[in-house]
Amino acid sequence: MPCGDAVAVWDVALSDGVYRVEFDHGTTSGKRVVYVNGTEVMRKDWMFKLVGKESFSLGGADTKATINIEAVGGFAYQYSLTVGGKSLQKFIDHRAKTTKTWVVRVDGTDCRVVLGESRERSEVNLNTDPS
């Protein structure tokens, strides 16, 4: 469970749901912890190199995500997220162009419907709460 020390938080919408990515970075110890929807998916303690990259998977399709850690002067750091090899903004823009997503309520359950460019890639997830 996240401890509230997140230095960066992103929400990533994939076909099977929206994932919250939180990153804890101990700038004195080098500790790096990645949480996805509140569950720890990666931890490295006592890293001597404070900058670099941490990769992990998101969603049922195991989409590759990478957190990039860069020094921006002194003891300040900048964090960015890439998803599927694209910056988060480019990933979002690409999905907006290639998919349409609706959330519909069926029998009291929120269902996420994602239609892709190709009819073969249409997906319906009946078990995901979109929030």
JOKABEL-V401974 format. One record per residue. N is the residue number from 1. RES is the residue in one small letter. PHI is phi as a letter, one per 30 degrees, with the letter a starting at -180 (* if undefined). PSI is psi in degrees with one decimal (* if undefined). D_CENTER is the distance of its C-alpha to the mean C-alpha in whole Angstrom. Layout:
BEGIN
N_RES_PHI_PSI_D_CENTER, N_RES_PHI_PSI_D_CENTER
END
This chain:
BEGIN
1_m_*_134.1_16, 2_p_e_142.5_15, 3_c_c_6.4_18, 4_g_i_5.0_17, 5_d_c_20.6_17, 6_a_d_131.7_14, 7_v_c_-15.2_14, 8_a_a_142.0_11, 9_v_b_133.3_9, 10_w_b_147.5_6, 11_d_c_125.7_6, 12_v_b_118.5_5, 13_a_c_118.0_8, 14_l_c_174.5_9, 15_s_e_-32.2_13, 16_d_c_10.7_12, 17_g_k_178.5_11, 18_v_c_129.3_8, 19_y_c_132.1_6, 20_r_c_121.5_6, 21_v_c_125.4_4, 22_e_b_141.2_8, 23_f_b_124.3_10, 24_d_c_132.8_14, 25_h_b_110.2_16, 26_g_d_105.6_20, 27_t_d_-11.7_22, 28_t_c_-35.6_25, 29_s_c_-20.5_24, 30_g_i_2.4_21, 31_k_e_137.7_19, 32_r_b_126.9_15, 33_v_b_131.2_13, 34_v_c_130.6_10, 35_y_c_138.8_9, 36_v_b_119.2_7, 37_n_h_40.0_9, 38_g_i_-2.8_12, 39_t_c_129.5_12, 40_e_d_125.1_13, 41_v_c_-13.1_11, 42_m_a_136.4_13, 43_r_b_133.7_16, 44_k_b_123.9_18, 45_d_c_150.3_21, 46_w_h_54.1_24, 47_m_d_132.5_22, 48_f_d_-24.3_25, 49_k_c_115.3_23, 50_l_d_-13.1_21, 51_v_c_163.8_19, 52_g_k_-153.6_17, 53_k_b_147.0_14, 54_e_b_123.3_12, 55_s_c_149.3_11, 56_f_a_173.9_9, 57_s_c_148.1_8, 58_l_b_138.9_6, 59_g_i_175.1_9, 60_g_d_-25.2_12, 61_a_d_6.2_13, 62_d_h_50.4_11, 63_t_d_129.9_9, 64_k_d_131.2_9, 65_a_b_146.3_7, 66_t_b_131.0_9, 67_i_c_126.3_9, 68_n_c_129.4_13, 69_i_c_119.4_15, 70_e_b_140.9_18, 71_a_d_136.7_21, 72_v_c_22.3_23, 73_g_j_134.8_26, 74_g_h_-128.1_28, 75_f_c_29.6_25, 76_a_c_143.3_22, 77_y_b_152.1_19, 78_q_c_137.3_16, 79_y_b_134.4_13, 80_s_b_157.1_11, 81_l_b_132.4_7, 82_t_c_142.2_8, 83_v_b_126.8_7, 84_g_h_30.6_10, 85_g_i_2.8_12, 86_k_c_152.5_12, 87_s_e_155.1_11, 88_l_e_-42.4_9, 89_q_d_-42.4_12, 90_k_d_-36.8_14, 91_f_d_-45.8_11, 92_i_d_-45.1_11, 93_d_d_-43.2_15, 94_h_d_-44.0_16, 95_r_d_-35.8_14, 96_a_d_-32.6_16, 97_k_d_-29.5_19, 98_t_c_-8.5_19, 99_t_b_158.3_18, 100_k_b_135.7_19, 101_t_b_136.2_18, 102_w_b_149.6_20, 103_v_c_120.7_20, 104_v_b_152.1_23, 105_r_c_123.4_25, 106_v_b_118.7_27, 107_d_h_39.9_29, 108_g_i_4.4_27, 109_t_c_133.1_24, 110_d_d_128.4_21, 111_c_c_140.4_20, 112_r_c_124.4_18, 113_v_c_124.2_19, 114_v_b_120.6_18, 115_l_c_127.1_21, 116_g_c_179.4_20, 117_e_e_-39.7_23, 118_s_c_137.2_24, 119_r_d_-25.0_26, 120_e_d_-17.3_25, 121_r_c_12.3_21, 122_s_d_140.5_21, 123_e_b_146.1_20, 124_v_b_125.6_20, 125_n_c_109.8_18, 126_l_c_-0.9_21, 127_n_c_17.3_19, 128_t_c_126.4_16, 129_d_d_120.9_16, 130_p_d_-8.7_14, 131_s_d_*_14
END
